[in-house]
């Protein structure tokens, strides 16, 4: 009977506050259940993304612990790192603290979606639908938690709260000052959480706040008295927004400069990637379409009736939210801002998601008005439940698959290996490691780590330089770089000093990112006599010395090789030279034998995972096109003096010249902005320059080669922890007591 009376009361109350014929508490219980389940799911899913380790490292600075000296942390928004530090101190487990912060962010996201959805039309059912769409239908918000986008996810929570508060101020004049203060506080929290989100949130919230300040007796008063009165009433809001704007100018704007200057962003993470990301999952497209149609229909009615929106119409806030968000994205795209465009995705989706929730809520109310006996609240709730059952498993599976893709091989073993190394190394020395593990090592120990990361994911020049050094240590006997190429000399043959490199991996600047496109195949480098018989190949010759020539504008490395064939001496000289500011490098070979030389032959072959799709060759010149990487296909031009270039059965290229000399020039045709300049990378020098005292390696297919390379540099295997091997450099460990 009690339930029946409540249902009857809800029928009399109408559709303004809840699902028709359902007590207001029912949607609230549903929201609580969904949010709790999804927050628990995120908190219990294994984390491994390097971003999680990075934020753990940042939190050390706000918790009073040591951090790597090379890290510039003064411009990192403090709110989330401080929360991580506080939770870690409470639970005495930094990894558990990250799980708990994920739980809190998802709980906050669900609550904020409910609040802003309900603020739009006053229906708790709309808030419920917004939660369902945000956490169970689209994958855009859970994806942030999968890769460790904690700061942006938390900033979106505060942005939603701010917009919801300004919407309520618009619809509730009697309590507008309260909502202004809530909105201003949430906007300031956004500024303290994530710089790019705050950059977009400021115009959105200022526009929403301005709408709520307009006089209630009309959008455009006939006299200035209405505005004057409203401005006197809104002075606290004005003061708050002025303070936030000043903080943005002084703190946020300078901190955001690095986020719009990445040389690889436009070609690899450009504006078109936003559309690709949003269109990659059909349910997200449905949300965008539904929200867009709802707002377009509203705007069309205004245009058709030649009127302005009602002063208290919350859809005005949705309109300025959509306009400001998409306008900021389009402005960035048109002006060529080199930023991480996929991060726009969740921000562009948010207002359309709320609009879609409002559309579904309005449709439910309309159906109930037409067929009150059929379109009941119970049936509406069942429909939402069925939609969850149909769509949610796919979104949850996508989240879990994404999260598992970032998962560490063994997080506890890595933590133990990092702790072992930290306790035995001299204070301040660096640890060399793969990128994901390295960020966790910094977060767990506070020691600097040296790791190689892709340029498009790093936003500071010091990170690009350190990444280049780490790559050389892990892969090269020697490396040279300029603005367009990174030439990694590898496959070292044992020599009296060190491994003398036989192969060259050609890494080219493609749209600002360095990508390996070709590799010189030592076994195919041959000296051929007049009968077409190979006199000697490079592997058959012994190393006879390596010389490096340096000047401010040019680097050259020459290797010499000797041997005998049929009692006659054979020698080969291989020289690689590169110059500052050029888009090319030269490879020169000279052979000398006791018998006439007909030709020198070299093969260049794409590395695994790279496909050479087209070669246009004529008169000793060839233009190469590779499979698309990023926005476009990498292209190189090869020019050989007095020789020919042809396809090889292996999928590479055979380069042949007549006589004992081969001179090849390789030109980069798709170079973007530079991330480095002329630089010689000698691993022995790099160990000293970056004070590398240890390396933590995974046991994977590259392990043996990396172990041997590091052993040649004075490292030895000192500890094994599960799949991780700790190598320590002689002299870097604390002396045993």
C-alpha positions in Angstrom: 0.0 0.0 0.0 2.8 2.4 0.8 4.4 1.7 -2.5 1.1 2.2 -4.3 0.5 5.5 -2.6 4.0 6.7 -3.6 3.5 5.6 -7.2 0.2 7.5 -7.2 1.9 10.6 -5.8 4.6 10.4 -8.4 1.9 10.2 -11.1 0.4 13.4 -9.8 3.8 15.1 -9.7 4.2 14.5 -13.4 7.3 14.1 -15.4 9.2 17.1 -14.1 11.3 15.4 -11.5 11.6 11.7 -12.3 10.7 8.9 -14.6 6.8 8.9 -14.9 5.2 6.7 -12.2 8.5 6.1 -10.4 9.6 7.6 -7.1 12.5 9.9 -7.4 14.6 7.6 -5.3 14.5 4.8 -7.9 16.7 6.6 -10.5 19.0 7.6 -7.7 19.4 4.0 -6.6 20.0 2.9 -10.2 22.6 5.7 -10.6 24.3 4.6 -7.3 24.4 1.0 -8.4 25.8 1.8 -11.9 28.4 4.2 -10.5 29.5 1.8 -7.7 29.8 -1.2 -10.1 31.8 0.7 -12.7 34.1 2.3 -10.1 34.7 -1.1 -8.5 35.4 -2.5 -12.0 38.0 0.2 -12.8 39.6 -0.1 -9.3 40.0 -3.8 -9.6 41.4 -3.9 -13.1 45.2 -4.3 -13.4 47.0 -1.1 -14.3 50.2 -0.9 -16.1 50.3 2.2 -18.3 53.4 4.3 -18.0 51.1 7.3 -17.3 50.1 5.7 -14.0 53.7 5.4 -13.1 54.3 9.0 -14.2 51.6 10.4 -12.0 52.9 8.3 -9.1 56.3 10.0 -9.6 54.7 13.4 -9.7 52.8 12.7 -6.5 56.1 12.1 -4.8 56.9 15.8 -5.2 53.6 16.8 -3.5 54.2 14.2 -0.8 57.7 15.5 0.1 59.6 12.5 -1.4 62.5 12.7 -3.9 61.8 13.0 -7.6 64.2 12.9 -10.7 66.1 16.1 -11.0 65.5 16.4 -14.7 61.8 16.5 -14.3 60.2 19.9 -14.3 57.2 19.5 -12.0 56.5 23.1 -11.1 53.9 23.5 -13.8 52.0 20.3 -13.1 48.5 21.0 -11.7 48.6 19.8 -8.1 45.2 18.5 -7.3 45.3 14.8 -8.4 49.0 14.3 -7.5 48.3 15.6 -4.1 45.4 13.3 -3.7 47.5 10.3 -4.8 50.2 11.3 -2.2 47.7 11.6 0.6 46.0 8.2 -0.2 49.4 6.5 -0.6 50.4 7.8 2.8 47.1 6.5 4.3 47.2 3.0 2.8 51.1 2.6 2.7 50.9 1.2 -0.8 51.4 3.4 -3.8 49.9 1.0 -6.3 46.8 0.5 -4.2 46.6 4.3 -4.0 46.4 4.5 -7.8 43.5 2.0 -7.8 41.7 4.0 -5.2 42.1 7.2 -7.1 40.7 5.5 -10.1 37.7 4.4 -8.0 37.1 8.0 -6.8 37.4 9.5 -10.3 34.9 7.1 -11.8 32.5 7.7 -8.9 32.9 11.4 -9.4 32.4 11.1 -13.1 29.2 9.2 -12.7 27.9 11.6 -10.0 28.8 14.6 -12.2 27.1 13.2 -15.2 24.0 12.6 -13.2 24.1 16.2 -11.8 24.6 17.9 -15.1 22.0 15.7 -16.8 19.4 16.4 -14.1 20.3 20.2 -14.2 19.3 20.4 -17.9 15.6 19.5 -17.4 15.1 18.8 -13.8 14.4 15.1 -14.4 16.4 12.5 -12.4 15.7 10.2 -15.3 17.8 12.4 -17.5 20.6 12.2 -15.0 20.3 8.5 -15.0 20.4 8.3 -18.8 23.5 10.6 -18.8 25.3 8.2 -16.4 24.3 5.2 -18.6 25.6 6.9 -21.8 28.8 8.1 -20.2 29.9 5.0 -18.3 28.2 2.1 -20.1 27.5 3.1 -23.7 30.5 5.2 -24.9 34.0 4.1 -24.3 35.6 7.6 -24.3 35.7 8.1 -20.5 36.7 4.7 -19.3 39.4 4.8 -21.9 41.0 7.6 -20.0 41.3 5.3 -17.0 42.7 2.5 -19.1 45.8 4.4 -20.2 46.2 6.5 -17.1 44.7 9.8 -18.1 43.9 10.5 -14.5 44.3 14.3 -14.6 42.1 14.8 -17.6 39.4 12.4 -16.3 39.3 14.3 -13.0 39.3 17.6 -14.8 36.2 16.5 -16.8 34.5 15.7 -13.5 35.0 19.3 -12.3 34.0 20.7 -15.7 30.7 18.8 -15.6 30.1 20.1 -12.1 30.8 23.6 -13.1 28.5 23.5 -16.1 25.8 21.9 -14.1 26.1 24.5 -11.4 25.9 27.4 -13.9 22.9 25.7 -15.5 21.1 25.5 -12.1 21.9 29.2 -11.5 20.2 30.0 -14.8 17.1 28.0 -13.9 16.9 28.9 -10.2 17.3 32.7 -9.7 16.5 32.4 -6.0 19.6 30.3 -5.4 21.8 31.6 -8.2 24.5 33.0 -5.9 25.0 29.6 -4.3 25.3 27.9 -7.7 27.6 30.6 -9.0 30.0 29.9 -6.1 29.8 26.1 -6.7 30.4 26.6 -10.4 33.4 29.0 -9.8 34.9 26.6 -7.3 34.6 23.7 -9.7 36.1 25.8 -12.5 39.0 26.6 -10.3 39.4 22.9 -9.4 39.5 22.2 -13.2 42.4 24.7 -13.5 44.2 22.9 -10.6 43.7 19.5 -12.3 44.6 19.5 -16.0 46.0 22.3 -18.2 44.5 21.4 -21.6 41.0 20.8 -20.1 41.2 24.0 -18.1 42.1 25.9 -21.3 38.9 24.7 -22.9 36.8 24.9 -19.7 37.4 28.6 -19.1 35.5 29.9 -22.2 32.8 27.3 -21.7 32.2 28.2 -18.1 32.5 31.9 -18.7 29.9 31.7 -21.4 27.6 29.6 -19.2 28.1 32.1 -16.3 27.3 35.0 -18.6 24.0 33.5 -19.6 23.0 33.1 -15.9 23.8 36.8 -15.3 21.5 38.2 -18.1 18.3 39.8 -16.7 15.4 37.5 -16.2 12.9 39.8 -17.8 14.4 39.3 -21.3 17.6 38.4 -23.0 18.0 42.0 -24.3 16.5 44.6 -22.0 15.2 47.8 -23.4 17.2 49.9 -20.9 20.6 49.5 -19.2 18.9 49.3 -15.8 18.3 45.6 -16.1 22.0 45.0 -16.8 23.1 47.3 -14.0 20.9 45.6 -11.5 22.1 42.2 -12.6 25.8 43.2 -12.4 25.3 44.4 -8.9 23.8 41.1 -8.0 26.5 39.1 -9.8 29.6 40.9 -8.3 30.7 37.7 -6.4 30.6 35.8 -9.6 32.5 38.5 -11.4 35.2 38.6 -8.8 35.5 34.8 -8.8 35.8 34.6 -12.6 38.3 37.5 -12.7 40.4 35.7 -10.2 40.2 32.5 -12.2 41.0 34.3 -15.4 44.0 35.9 -13.8 45.2 32.5 -12.6 44.7 31.2 -16.1 46.8 34.0 -17.6 49.6 33.7 -15.1 49.8 29.9 -14.6 47.7 28.0 -17.1 48.6 29.8 -20.3 52.4 29.6 -19.8 52.1 25.9 -18.8 50.2 25.1 -21.9 52.8 26.3 -24.4 54.6 23.0 -24.4 51.4 21.2 -25.3 51.1 23.1 -28.6 54.7 22.7 -29.9 55.2 19.0 -30.4 56.8 18.5 -33.8 55.1 15.2 -34.4 51.6 16.0 -33.2 50.0 17.3 -36.4 51.2 14.4 -38.5 50.5 11.6 -36.0 48.0 13.0 -33.5 46.4 15.7 -35.7 42.8 17.0 -35.9 41.5 14.1 -38.1 42.4 11.7 -35.3 39.6 13.2 -33.1 37.1 12.2 -35.7 38.6 8.8 -36.1 38.5 8.3 -32.3 34.9 9.4 -32.0 33.8 7.3 -35.0 35.7 4.2 -33.9 32.9 2.9 -31.7 29.3 3.0 -33.2 27.5 3.6 -29.8 29.6 6.8 -29.5 28.4 7.9 -32.9 24.8 7.3 -31.9 25.2 9.5 -28.9 26.8 12.3 -31.0 24.0 12.0 -33.6 21.2 12.0 -31.0 22.6 15.0 -29.1 23.3 16.8 -32.3 19.8 16.3 -33.7 18.2 17.4 -30.4 20.2 20.6 -30.3 19.7 21.3 -34.1 16.0 20.8 -33.7 15.9 23.2 -30.8 17.9 25.8 -32.8 15.7 25.3 -35.8 12.6 26.1 -33.8 14.2 29.3 -32.5 15.1 30.4 -36.1 11.8 29.4 -37.5 9.9 31.4 -34.8 12.4 34.3 -35.0 12.9 34.4 -31.2 15.7 34.1 -28.7 15.8 31.3 -26.1 13.9 31.8 -22.9 16.2 33.4 -20.3 16.0 30.3 -18.1 16.2 27.7 -20.9 19.1 25.3 -19.9 19.5 24.4 -23.5 21.2 27.7 -23.9 24.0 26.5 -21.7 24.2 23.3 -23.8 24.4 25.4 -26.9 27.3 27.6 -25.7 29.0 24.5 -24.3 28.9 22.8 -27.7 29.9 26.0 -29.5 32.8 26.8 -27.3 34.2 23.2 -27.2 33.9 22.5 -30.9 35.0 26.1 -31.7 38.2 25.6 -29.7 38.9 22.4 -31.5 38.3 24.0 -34.9 40.4 27.0 -34.0 43.3 24.8 -33.0 42.9 22.8 -36.2 42.8 25.8 -38.5 45.7 27.6 -36.8 47.8 24.4 -36.9 48.3 24.1 -33.1 50.7 21.1 -32.6 48.8 19.5 -29.7 47.5 16.1 -28.8 44.2 16.2 -30.6 42.7 12.9 -29.5 42.5 14.4 -26.0 39.8 16.7 -27.4 37.5 13.6 -27.9 36.0 13.3 -24.4 35.7 17.1 -24.1 33.8 17.4 -27.5 31.6 14.5 -26.6 30.5 15.7 -23.2 27.9 18.4 -24.2 26.5 16.2 -26.9 26.2 13.3 -24.4 24.2 15.5 -22.0 22.1 16.7 -24.9 21.4 13.1 -25.9 20.4 12.3 -22.4 18.0 15.3 -22.5 16.6 14.1 -25.8 15.9 10.7 -24.4 14.3 12.2 -21.3 12.2 14.5 -23.4 11.1 11.6 -25.6 10.1 9.6 -22.6 8.1 12.4 -21.2 6.4 13.0 -24.6 5.5 9.4 -24.9 4.1 9.3 -21.4 2.0 12.4 -22.2 0.5 10.7 -25.3 0.1 7.2 -24.0 0.2 7.4 -20.2 -1.1 3.8 -19.8 1.6 2.4 -22.0 4.7 4.6 -21.6 5.0 4.1 -17.9 8.0 4.7 -15.7 8.4 1.0 -15.1 8.6 0.3 -18.8 11.0 3.2 -19.2 13.3 1.7 -16.6 13.0 -1.7 -18.2 14.0 -0.1 -21.5 17.1 1.5 -20.0 17.9 -1.8 -18.3 17.6 -3.7 -21.6 19.8 -1.1 -23.3 22.4 -1.6 -20.6 22.3 -5.4 -21.1 22.8 -5.0 -24.8 25.5 -2.3 -25.0 27.3 -2.3 -21.7 29.2 -5.7 -22.2 30.8 -4.3 -25.3 31.9 -1.1 -23.7 33.2 -2.9 -20.6 35.0 -5.4 -22.8 36.7 -2.6 -24.8 37.8 -1.0 -21.5 39.2 -4.2 -20.1 41.0 -5.0 -23.4 42.5 -1.5 -23.5 43.6 -1.7 -19.9 45.1 -5.2 -20.4 47.0 -3.8 -23.4 48.9 -1.5 -21.1 49.4 -4.1 -18.4 52.9 -4.7 -17.1 54.4 -8.1 -17.5 54.5 -8.5 -13.7 53.9 -5.3 -11.7 54.9 -6.8 -8.3 58.1 -8.3 -9.8 59.0 -4.9 -11.3 58.3 -3.2 -7.9 60.6 -5.7 -6.2 63.3 -5.3 -8.9 63.1 -1.5 -8.6 63.3 -1.6 -4.8 66.3 -4.0 -5.0 68.1 -1.7 -7.4 67.2 1.5 -5.5 68.6 0.0 -2.2 72.0 -0.9 -3.7 72.8 2.0 -6.1 74.6 5.2 -5.3 72.1 8.0 -4.7 71.2 9.9 -7.8 72.3 7.5 -10.5 69.9 6.6 -13.3 68.3 3.4 -14.3 67.9 2.4 -17.9 64.7 0.6 -18.8 61.9 0.2 -21.4 59.6 3.1 -21.4 56.6 1.7 -19.5 58.7 0.1 -16.8 60.9 3.2 -16.6 58.0 5.5 -15.7 57.0 3.1 -13.0 60.6 2.9 -11.7 60.6 6.7 -11.3 57.2 6.6 -9.5 58.3 3.8 -7.1 61.8 5.0 -6.3 62.1 8.7 -7.3 65.3 7.9 -9.2 65.7 9.2 -12.7 65.1 6.7 -15.4 66.4 6.7 -18.9 64.0 5.5 -21.5 63.1 5.8 -25.2 59.6 7.1 -26.0 58.0 8.2 -29.2 58.2 11.9 -29.8 54.5 12.4 -30.3 53.9 11.3 -26.7 56.5 13.6 -25.1 56.2 17.4 -24.9 59.5 18.6 -23.7 62.8 18.8 -25.6 64.7 17.2 -22.7 62.5 14.1 -23.0 63.3 13.9 -26.7 67.0 14.1 -26.1 66.9 11.6 -23.3 64.8 9.2 -25.4 67.4 9.4 -28.2 70.1 8.5 -25.8 68.2 5.6 -24.3 67.6 4.2 -27.8 71.3 4.4 -28.6 72.2 2.6 -25.4 69.8 -0.2 -26.0 70.3 -0.7 -29.7 73.5 0.9 -31.0 77.2 0.4 -31.1 77.2 4.0 -32.3 74.6 6.5 -33.6 74.5 9.8 -35.4 71.6 12.2 -35.8 70.6 15.4 -37.4 67.2 17.1 -37.9 66.1 14.5 -40.5 67.8 11.2 -39.7 68.9 9.0 -36.8 71.5 6.5 -38.1 71.8 3.6 -35.7 75.0 1.6 -36.3 74.6 -1.9 -35.0 75.5 -5.6 -35.5 78.9 -5.1 -34.0 81.7 -7.5 -34.9 84.1 -8.2 -32.1 87.2 -6.0 -32.2 90.1 -5.0 -30.1 88.2 -2.0 -28.7 84.5 -2.7 -29.0 82.0 -4.1 -31.4 82.6 -2.5 -34.8 79.2 -2.0 -36.5 78.4 -3.7 -39.7 74.8 -2.6 -40.2 73.1 0.8 -40.3 69.4 1.3 -39.4 68.1 4.3 -41.2 65.6 6.2 -39.0 64.0 9.1 -40.9 62.0 12.0 -39.6 58.5 11.4 -40.9 56.1 14.2 -39.8 58.2 14.9 -36.8 58.5 11.3 -35.6 61.6 9.2 -36.1 60.7 5.9 -37.8 63.0 3.1 -38.9 62.5 2.6 -42.6 65.6 0.8 -44.0 68.4 -1.4 -42.8 71.7 -2.2 -44.5 71.9 -6.0 -44.7 75.6 -6.9 -44.0 75.3 -10.4 -45.6 74.3 -8.8 -48.9 77.1 -6.3 -49.0 79.4 -7.8 -51.6 82.4 -7.1 -53.7 81.9 -8.8 -57.2 84.5 -9.7 -59.8 84.1 -9.5 -63.6 82.6 -13.0 -63.8 79.9 -12.0 -61.4 81.4 -14.1 -58.6 81.5 -12.6 -55.1 85.0 -11.9 -54.0 84.0 -11.1 -50.4 81.0 -10.2 -48.4 81.1 -8.0 -45.3 80.6 -10.8 -42.8 83.7 -12.6 -44.2 85.9 -9.6 -43.4 87.5 -8.7 -40.1 87.2 -5.3 -38.4 90.2 -3.2 -38.8 89.3 0.1 -37.1 86.7 2.7 -36.7 87.2 6.5 -37.0 84.9 9.3 -36.1 85.3 12.8 -37.4 83.4 15.7 -35.8 83.0 19.3 -36.6 80.3 21.8 -35.6 78.4 21.1 -38.8 79.3 17.6 -39.9 79.7 14.1 -38.5 81.3 11.1 -40.2 82.0 7.6 -39.1 84.3 5.3 -41.1 84.8 1.6 -40.5 87.6 -0.4 -42.2 87.4 -4.2 -42.9 90.1 -6.5 -44.2 90.6 -10.1 -45.3 92.0 -12.4 -47.9 90.6 -14.1 -50.9 92.7 -16.7 -52.9 95.8 -15.4 -51.2 95.1 -11.8 -52.2 94.3 -9.1 -49.7 90.8 -7.6 -49.6 89.8 -4.3 -47.9 86.6 -2.4 -47.6 85.9 1.0 -46.2 82.4 2.1 -45.2 81.8 5.8 -44.4 78.6 7.4 -43.2 78.4 11.2 -43.1 75.7 13.6 -42.0 75.5 17.4 -41.8 73.6 19.9 -39.7 70.4 21.2 -41.1 70.2 18.9 -44.1 67.6 16.4 -45.2 70.1 13.9 -46.5 73.1 11.7 -45.5 75.7 9.9 -47.5 76.9 6.3 -47.5 80.2 5.7 -49.3 81.9 2.4 -49.9 85.3 1.7 -51.3 86.7 -1.8 -52.0 90.3 -2.8 -52.9 91.5 -6.3 -53.9 94.3 -7.9 -55.8 91.9 -8.8 -58.6 89.7 -6.5 -60.8 86.4 -5.4 -59.2 83.4 -5.4 -61.4 80.8 -4.1 -58.9 80.0 -3.3 -55.3 76.5 -4.4 -54.2 74.5 -3.3 -51.2 71.0 -4.3 -50.1 68.7 -2.1 -48.0 65.7 -3.8 -46.5 62.7 -2.5 -44.5 62.7 -3.7 -40.9 60.0 -6.0 -39.6 56.6 -4.2 -39.5 57.5 -1.7 -42.3 56.3 -2.3 -45.9 57.9 -0.7 -49.0 54.9 -0.2 -51.3 56.3 1.6 -54.3 59.6 2.3 -56.0 60.0 4.6 -59.0 63.6 4.1 -60.3 65.4 5.7 -63.2 69.0 6.7 -64.0 70.4 5.8 -60.6 67.7 7.5 -58.7 64.7 6.0 -56.9 61.8 7.4 -54.9 60.5 5.0 -52.3 57.1 5.0 -50.8 56.3 3.1 -47.6 53.0 2.0 -46.1 51.2 4.8 -44.4 52.4 5.8 -41.0 50.5 8.6 -39.2 48.7 11.0 -41.5 50.7 10.0 -44.7 53.2 7.6 -46.2 56.9 8.0 -45.5 59.0 8.7 -48.6 62.7 8.6 -49.3 64.8 9.4 -52.4 67.9 7.3 -53.1 70.6 8.5 -55.6 73.6 6.4 -56.5 76.4 7.7 -58.6 77.0 5.6 -61.8 74.9 2.7 -60.6 71.4 1.2 -60.5 68.6 0.6 -57.9 66.2 -2.3 -58.2 63.6 -4.2 -56.2 65.0 -7.2 -54.4 63.1 -10.5 -53.9 63.3 -9.9 -50.1 61.1 -6.8 -50.5 64.1 -4.4 -50.2 66.4 -2.8 -52.7 69.5 -3.9 -54.5 72.0 -1.0 -55.1 74.8 -1.8 -57.5 77.6 0.3 -59.0 80.3 -0.5 -61.5 83.9 -0.5 -60.1 85.2 -0.4 -56.6 83.2 2.6 -55.3 79.6 3.1 -54.3 78.3 6.5 -53.3 74.7 6.7 -52.1 72.8 9.7 -51.0 69.5 9.2 -49.0 67.1 12.1 -48.8 64.1 12.4 -46.5 61.1 13.6 -48.4 58.5 13.8 -45.6 60.5 15.4 -42.8 58.6 17.4 -40.2 59.7 19.5 -37.3 63.0 18.6 -35.7 63.3 17.0 -32.3 67.1 17.0 -32.2 70.0 18.4 -34.1 73.5 17.2 -35.2 74.5 14.8 -32.5 76.9 11.9 -32.0 75.7 9.2 -29.7 78.5 7.0 -28.3 77.1 4.6 -25.7 80.2 4.8 -23.5 79.9 8.6 -23.4 76.1 8.4 -22.8 76.6 6.1 -19.8 78.7 8.8 -18.2 76.6 11.8 -19.4 73.4 10.4 -17.9 75.1 8.7 -15.0 73.5 5.3 -15.8 74.2 3.0 -12.9 71.8 0.1 -13.7 69.4 -1.3 -16.2 66.2 -3.3 -15.7 65.4 -5.4 -18.7 62.6 -7.7 -19.6 63.2 -11.2 -20.7 61.9 -10.8 -24.3 63.3 -11.5 -27.8 65.6 -8.5 -27.6 67.0 -9.3 -24.1 70.1 -11.3 -25.1 71.3 -8.7 -27.6 70.7 -5.9 -25.0 72.4 -7.8 -22.3 75.5 -8.4 -24.4 75.6 -4.7 -25.4 75.4 -3.6 -21.8 78.0 -6.1 -20.7 80.4 -4.5 -23.2 79.7 -1.2 -21.4 80.6 -2.5 -18.0 77.3 -3.8 -16.7 76.7 -7.2 -15.2 73.7 -9.2 -14.2 73.2 -8.7 -10.5 69.6 -9.7 -9.7 66.7 -11.5 -11.3 63.1 -10.8 -10.2 60.5 -12.8 -12.2 60.7 -11.6 -15.9 63.0 -8.7 -15.0 66.8 -8.7 -14.9 68.7 -6.1 -13.0 72.1 -5.2 -14.5 74.5 -3.0 -12.5 77.4 -1.0 -13.8 80.7 -1.6 -12.0 81.3 1.2 -9.5 77.6 2.3 -9.4 76.6 0.2 -6.4 77.0 1.2 -2.8 80.0 -0.6 -1.3 79.0 -3.6 0.8 79.4 -3.2 4.5 
